[in-house]
Amino acid sequence: MTKVINYLENNKERMDYQRYLSAGRPIATGFTEGACRHVVKDRLERSGLRWTRDGAQAMLNLRCIDSSELWDMMLAEHRNVALQHYGQRTNYHDQLLHTAA
């Protein structure tokens, strides 16, 4: 019981639920559980799928980026890193953009 009381006393500033609610922040685990179900379970636990650890992690990384609506920013950053590494070459992506314009 002492351990629980110490935890609550040491973290009471973080338990101002009324302030968090009025700021629009979630305070329940349902929000987190729903996000985990959406990102992880709905994709990785489909019938017949088998995953390696690395493959599952790569898929989860992409699902998190997509769910966070950061896809365009991630692609731009990936492209900038590739351009720094390989130099300013014309690539397939650039050819598509040039053709579309």
C-alpha positions in Angstrom: 0.0 0.0 0.0 2.9 2.4 0.7 4.2 1.9 -2.8 0.9 2.9 -4.3 0.5 5.9 -2.0 4.0 7.1 -2.9 3.3 6.7 -6.6 0.1 8.7 -6.3 1.8 11.4 -4.3 4.8 11.6 -6.6 2.6 11.9 -9.7 -0.4 14.0 -8.5 0.6 16.9 -10.8 0.0 14.5 -13.8 -3.4 13.5 -12.5 -5.2 16.8 -13.0 -7.8 15.1 -15.2 -10.2 18.1 -15.4 -7.4 20.2 -16.9 -6.5 17.5 -19.4 -10.2 17.0 -20.4 -10.7 20.7 -20.9 -7.6 20.8 -23.1 -9.1 18.0 -25.2 -6.6 15.3 -24.2 -7.6 11.7 -23.7 -7.3 10.4 -20.1 -8.6 6.8 -20.6 -7.0 3.7 -22.0 -9.7 3.2 -24.5 -8.1 5.8 -26.8 -4.8 4.0 -26.7 -6.4 0.6 -27.0 -8.4 1.7 -30.1 -5.2 3.1 -31.7 -3.4 -0.2 -31.1 -6.2 -2.2 -32.6 -6.3 0.1 -35.6 -2.6 0.1 -36.2 -1.5 -3.3 -35.1 -4.3 -5.9 -34.9 -6.4 -4.9 -37.9 -3.3 -5.2 -40.2 -1.1 -7.9 -38.6 -3.7 -10.4 -37.5 -5.4 -11.0 -40.8 -6.2 -14.6 -41.6 -3.3 -16.5 -43.2 -0.7 -13.8 -42.8 2.8 -14.7 -41.4 5.2 -12.0 -40.3 8.9 -11.9 -39.5 9.8 -9.5 -36.7 11.5 -7.1 -39.1 8.6 -7.3 -41.6 6.0 -6.6 -38.9 8.0 -3.7 -37.6 8.4 -2.2 -41.1 4.6 -2.5 -41.6 3.8 -1.0 -38.2 6.2 2.0 -38.9 4.3 2.7 -42.2 0.9 2.3 -40.5 1.9 4.7 -37.8 3.1 7.3 -40.4 -0.1 6.8 -42.4 -2.4 7.0 -39.4 -0.7 10.1 -38.2 -1.2 11.8 -41.6 2.6 12.3 -41.9 2.9 10.4 -45.2 3.7 13.4 -47.4 6.2 14.7 -44.9 7.9 11.3 -44.6 8.2 10.9 -48.4 9.7 14.4 -48.7 12.2 13.6 -46.0 13.1 10.3 -47.5 13.6 12.0 -50.9 15.8 14.7 -49.3 18.0 12.0 -47.7 18.3 10.1 -50.9 19.2 13.2 -52.8 21.9 14.1 -50.3 23.2 10.5 -50.5 23.1 10.0 -54.2 23.3 13.6 -55.5 21.0 15.5 -57.7 20.3 12.8 -60.2 17.1 12.6 -62.3 15.2 9.6 -61.1 11.9 7.9 -61.9 10.0 10.2 -59.5 11.5 13.3 -61.1 10.7 11.9 -64.6 7.1 11.4 -63.6 6.8 14.9 -62.2 8.4 16.4 -65.3 6.1 14.4 -67.6 3.0 15.4 -65.6 4.0 19.1 -65.8 
